[in-house]
Amino acid sequence: MDAEARFGAIVDDLAPRGVLPGAMFGARSLTLEGTAFACLKNEQLAVRLGAGTPAHAEALQITGASLFDPSGKGRPFKDWVAVPVAESDEWGRLAAAGLDALGAGR
């Protein structure tokens, strides 16, 4: 499944929890009540998991994962992890964790 199709499936899966598609950094995003917690950029799913959390640490262990640097200028967001499309089987779980983290921060 390509990145766009996988992202669309995640939108559908999380819709019952109030998640809507949106835009962030010129990319498709997942939002809850207007707040983005994940986005699809450059064939990667980037998810805000919260630096120092177990979910963040686990996500960084996925092959090819890194801190999300939307500008590409070496200024990554410490709370966000980007996971490549090669590991898209992990995306649904990570998006759900990002949604959970967003709810915990409210």
Beta strands, then each sheet from edge to edge (+ up, - down):
strand 1: 19-24
strand 2: 27-32
strand 3: 35-41
strand 4: 44-48
strand 5: 66-68
strand 6: 77-84
sheet 1: 1+ 2- 3+ 4- 6+ 5-
end
